[in-house]
């Protein structure tokens, strides 16, 4: 479609129309004045409206195929480490970071420690407090027994410094991943 617009611009230019007249005639195609200027300049310099040969070194690592596979892996597991992904794909970790941040538009967010309290847990705590208060009423101190046993709970191990989540926005992260429940 761009080639068609460029050829129209060249045709109008060869017919003797000025850039502003060409812009008025191609108003329905929503043509930018810079497109007209650059197309005419390219035509005068090269005699063609096709794209010029690219300069510089072409991308060899941040390819669309790599972007797609990295995006799929992050969607499957947003807690995936960028350094580990760079080792898996055999690319530099700085390049992997650029790919995730610049190309995919993602950012790494820290996970948050929160105390897991919902309505059922609050009710259960209230019941236990009432039972304890009734059990240890004044004058029943001789019924208290002390032990060296400890109640261990199994909680998720986390390193706040390194435990990150990759996402475009913090609102996109599900609560099951975003928060670390402490019981």
C-alpha positions as CSV (number, residue, x, y, z in Angstrom):
1,X,0.0,0.0,0.0
2,X,2.9,2.4,0.8
3,X,4.4,1.6,-2.6
4,X,1.1,2.7,-4.3
5,X,1.0,6.0,-2.4
6,X,4.7,6.6,-3.3
7,X,4.0,6.0,-6.9
8,X,1.0,8.4,-6.8
9,X,3.3,11.1,-5.2
10,X,5.9,10.6,-8.0
11,X,3.2,10.8,-10.7
12,X,1.9,14.1,-9.3
13,X,5.4,15.4,-8.9
14,X,6.3,14.6,-12.6
15,X,3.0,16.3,-13.6
16,X,4.3,19.5,-12.0
17,X,2.3,19.7,-8.8
18,X,3.9,21.2,-5.7
19,X,4.1,19.4,-2.4
20,X,1.2,21.2,-0.9
21,X,-1.0,20.4,-4.0
22,X,0.0,16.8,-3.7
23,X,-1.0,16.8,-0.1
24,X,-4.4,18.2,-0.9
25,X,-5.0,15.6,-3.6
26,X,-4.0,12.7,-1.4
27,X,-6.0,13.9,1.6
28,X,-8.2,10.8,1.6
29,X,-5.1,8.6,1.9
30,X,-4.0,10.4,5.0
31,X,-0.6,11.2,3.7
32,X,2.0,13.0,5.9
33,X,3.8,16.0,4.4
34,X,7.1,14.4,5.4
35,X,6.2,11.3,3.4
36,X,5.8,13.5,0.3
37,X,9.0,15.3,0.9
38,X,11.1,12.2,1.5
39,X,9.5,10.3,-1.4
40,X,10.3,13.1,-3.9
41,X,13.8,13.4,-2.5
42,X,14.4,9.6,-2.8
43,X,13.0,9.7,-6.4
44,X,15.4,12.5,-7.4
45,X,18.4,10.9,-5.7
46,X,17.9,7.2,-6.8
47,X,15.3,7.4,-9.6
48,X,13.1,4.9,-7.7
49,X,10.6,4.9,-4.9
50,X,11.6,1.6,-3.4
51,X,13.3,1.4,0.0
52,X,17.0,2.1,0.1
53,X,19.5,-0.5,1.2
54,X,19.7,-0.7,5.0
55,X,22.9,0.6,6.7
56,X,24.5,-0.9,9.8
57,X,24.7,-4.3,11.2
58,X,21.5,-6.3,11.0
59,X,20.1,-7.8,14.2
60,X,21.2,-11.3,14.8
61,X,20.1,-12.0,18.4
62,X,17.0,-10.0,19.2
63,X,15.0,-11.7,16.4
64,X,11.2,-12.0,16.2
65,X,11.5,-15.7,16.8
66,X,13.5,-15.2,20.0
67,X,11.0,-12.5,21.2
68,X,8.1,-14.8,20.6
69,X,9.7,-17.7,22.5
70,X,10.7,-15.5,25.4
71,X,7.2,-14.0,25.6
72,X,5.7,-17.5,25.7
73,X,8.0,-18.6,28.5
74,X,7.3,-15.5,30.6
75,X,3.5,-16.0,30.1
76,X,3.8,-19.6,31.3
77,X,6.0,-18.6,34.3
78,X,6.2,-14.9,35.1
79,X,8.7,-15.6,37.9
80,X,11.3,-16.8,35.4
81,X,14.8,-15.3,35.8
82,X,16.2,-13.3,33.0
83,X,19.7,-14.6,33.6
84,X,18.5,-18.2,33.5
85,X,16.6,-17.5,30.2
86,X,19.7,-15.9,28.7
87,X,21.7,-19.1,29.6
88,X,18.9,-21.3,28.1
89,X,18.9,-19.3,24.8
90,X,22.7,-18.9,24.8
91,X,22.6,-15.1,24.6
92,X,24.1,-12.3,26.7
93,X,22.2,-11.5,29.8
94,X,22.2,-7.7,29.0
95,X,20.7,-8.4,25.6
96,X,18.0,-10.6,27.3
97,X,17.2,-7.7,29.6
98,X,16.9,-5.3,26.7
99,X,14.7,-7.7,24.9
100,X,12.3,-8.1,27.9
101,X,12.3,-4.4,28.8
102,X,12.4,-2.6,25.4
103,X,10.9,-5.1,23.0
104,X,8.3,-6.8,25.2
105,X,7.6,-3.8,27.3
106,X,7.8,-5.7,30.6
107,X,9.2,-4.8,34.0
108,X,10.3,-6.8,37.0
109,X,8.3,-6.4,40.1
110,X,9.1,-7.6,43.7
111,X,6.9,-10.0,45.4
112,X,5.2,-8.8,48.6
113,X,4.9,-10.6,52.0
114,X,1.4,-10.4,53.3
115,X,-0.3,-12.1,56.3
116,X,-2.9,-14.4,55.0
117,X,-6.1,-13.3,56.7
118,X,-9.6,-13.9,55.3
119,X,-13.0,-13.9,56.9
120,X,-12.9,-17.6,57.9
121,X,-9.5,-17.3,59.5
122,X,-10.6,-14.2,61.4
123,X,-13.7,-16.0,62.7
124,X,-11.5,-19.0,63.7
125,X,-9.1,-16.7,65.6
126,X,-12.0,-15.1,67.4
127,X,-13.4,-18.5,68.5
128,X,-10.0,-19.6,69.8
129,X,-9.6,-16.3,71.7
130,X,-13.0,-16.8,73.4
131,X,-12.1,-20.5,74.2
132,X,-8.7,-19.5,75.7
133,X,-10.3,-16.7,77.8
134,X,-12.9,-19.1,79.1
135,X,-10.3,-21.8,79.7
136,X,-8.0,-19.6,81.7
137,X,-10.4,-17.8,83.9
138,X,-9.2,-16.4,87.2
139,X,-8.2,-19.1,89.7
140,X,-7.3,-21.7,87.0
141,X,-3.6,-20.9,86.7
142,X,-2.6,-24.3,88.1
143,X,-4.0,-25.9,84.9
144,X,-1.5,-24.2,82.6
145,X,1.2,-26.6,81.2
146,X,4.4,-25.4,79.6
147,X,6.2,-27.4,76.9
148,X,9.3,-27.0,74.8
149,X,7.5,-28.1,71.7
150,X,7.0,-25.7,68.8
151,X,4.5,-25.6,66.1
152,X,6.2,-25.4,62.7
153,X,4.4,-24.1,59.6
154,X,5.4,-24.8,56.1
155,X,5.8,-21.5,54.3
156,X,7.2,-20.6,50.9
157,X,10.9,-19.7,51.0
158,X,11.5,-16.4,49.4
159,X,14.4,-14.0,48.9
160,X,12.9,-10.6,48.5
161,X,16.0,-9.3,46.7
162,X,16.0,-11.8,43.9
163,X,12.4,-13.1,43.8
164,X,10.9,-11.1,40.9
165,X,7.9,-11.2,38.6
166,X,8.0,-10.1,34.9
167,X,4.9,-8.3,33.8
168,X,3.8,-5.3,31.7
169,X,1.8,-3.7,34.5
170,X,1.6,-4.6,38.2
171,X,-2.2,-4.9,37.8
172,X,-1.7,-7.8,35.4
173,X,0.0,-10.0,38.0
174,X,-2.4,-12.5,39.7
175,X,-2.6,-12.2,43.5
176,X,-1.6,-15.9,43.9
177,X,1.8,-15.0,42.4
178,X,2.1,-11.4,43.5
179,X,1.8,-12.0,47.3
180,X,3.7,-14.5,49.6
181,X,1.3,-15.6,52.3
182,X,2.6,-15.7,55.8
183,X,0.5,-17.8,58.3
